[in-house]
Amino acid sequence: MIRAGALILAAVFGGAALAATPDASLEPPARPEADARLEAAAAPLPGMRPLSRPQSEQRLAAASRPADLPLLAPGASLQPFARPDSLAEQVLFKRRQRRKGSVCGDIDIQGDDIGHVSGTLPGCGVKDAVRVREIAGVRLSQASLMTCNTARALKTWINREVETAFGRGNKVVSLRVAAHYACRTRNNRPGAKISEHGKGKAIDISGFTLASGETVTVLRGWQNRKTRKKLKKIWRAACGPFGTVLGPEADRYHKDHFHLDVARHRGGTYCR
């Protein structure tokens, strides 16, 4: 009897709860001003234009393709076109030619092996001499006789400072050689010691020819405000690769050129 009473009470209260359930949703209605703001944000502003889409990689590749090649198909690979075999052969041939014309075991030093050179004065002469035409892509105004140590010092000097001394857009393409091997005494003075020129260990540079065709000489350039600072930097950079570096301020014998040699001194590099 108690269980029957409980069932009756549950039915009564359950029906009351169902009757209290609202037919409509209890969410608050949207405010009119919010709808207006949404519509205003979605409306395009006066004068606005849609942004242009960036060109696809396929179109860019097709625009740069060679004229004799077909258009790229959809989904085709964008890998770079293979170089023709003829171009690779030309590069290899040129490298073989440079290797064949190199001396001192360095492809950047182009010239000829001369071998032993005898001097007409005691103390002169060069063992294993080379005649150099070009170093590190910079030509010499005349093929110059020297030792391999001298050629390597020139290469270091050119790479370190000379080539780009007047700007990377106007590189030095040639060195004006005033003197190289010559069997003589220092400054041609009677009774003086044999010059380093007489041993193939020295070279004199009197000017620098640029890609523009202009030649900056040591004589005039040292007096010019625009080039004096650059020439001094070139002169200073030679100290180290070379054992002796003489310039216009050294003495009257070097007013118009840089004297460079690979002689070694007890006190280190002699620069003046």
Steps between C-alpha positions, in 0.01 A plus 500: 500500500792733573653420156169587327491839676854578384410422141200730516710790638765453225238511229348819642830691536635372165197629320540836668863523386407420142233764510756758615738433206494800256411435137752757365886530543622695801793664302482883515385664177770669286529873552413710195819711533722187492341387174562845353866490596544157339340618178720812495817295553408265216421783255798603275643848556466753215796494258637166623623256237580135551869418530655326198606145561875427478604321184537130532837330483389324184434831323829648615687193379319511166589868453872432553516181293704486177295582190552160345366305801129413542283650772494327836209263538292512820681314774827497306827517692650844564857370511751720309566405142809288448795681342587389150785252482688742273515763777641253752754388242608860440551558873703181537704583189578849627605363838724240333660776295564709809640198682726431204625861494558528876833501682614456859229237550233772519227539236473871590860562390513491120833491320784278382771302672841637407733298721848617592604852398871587514616851585775709341615627841599295807197453721247536218281224363179315579445134575167354382387831351153560357376763256163623627229659285203505737436456872158449663329627184709821491729529199855634508578766240803292400588137564728513802780266607499407869510221756188316609528657846479844337199393293320365808566822691350695209190280508453558875542875453255513209235297683546687826471857375600582143211361296224691682702800620313738268157341549339163436321646201824623345755231575869506414546288186868562426822598676748723320839336548792745502769235563538131582811281462815691412858408588615826661604659825266687736381821335761427228775643718853379421642273770166459680352165597305300246139613488221258584396559137816311402376197696143493365368600842377849416252683282424872455139613447443850362125501437162329524260468206132483593207328331383843381821535298652763729858452621596639840876555506705508819670824393182704443265304724717557807450877456126479430261531796252255345752219452778567753317331789424192287858472378627526856266218598635289212859578604429410863329172404821384331678503835489139610471309174823675398812547711588840352247763390619838374284784371513868401595611851793257530753687287546671164544166322140393573297813426306334222458136606467245779801274543398159637732212583491183709836547673480432874654728759596432860275778624200378299332665203663825387237748378586855408 
